[in-house]
Amino acid sequence: MRLQTLEFSVKWPNNLPISDLREYLINLINKEGEPLRWAITNVKHTRNTKEGCELDIEAVVIII
């Protein structure tokens, strides 16, 4: 077992309500390993409101 740090950006589509955002992000992180800790570290708003926002994510995952 080991820990791995992840940093990535993801688009937050306008059609995804904030109430579903946590589950959406955890599902993305789970593809790399079991999330130990994670955070949204930056929100970048786009000029085109149809595209939504871009979120910067940092996470620590457990790799088995």
C-alpha positions, 0 to 999 in steps of 0.5 A: 500500500502507498499514498499518491498525490494527484493534481488535475483540472476538470470541467464542471458542466452547467447541467450538473447541480452543485448537490451532485458535484461531490459525488461526481468528483469522488467518482473521478478520483476513485479511478486512480485509487481510494481517496484519503483526502481531496480538495477543490483548490481553484475555480476558473470561470469561463467567459462562455457561461455554457461551458461552466467552470473549470475546477482544480483538484488536489487529492491524496489516494491510497494505492493498493 
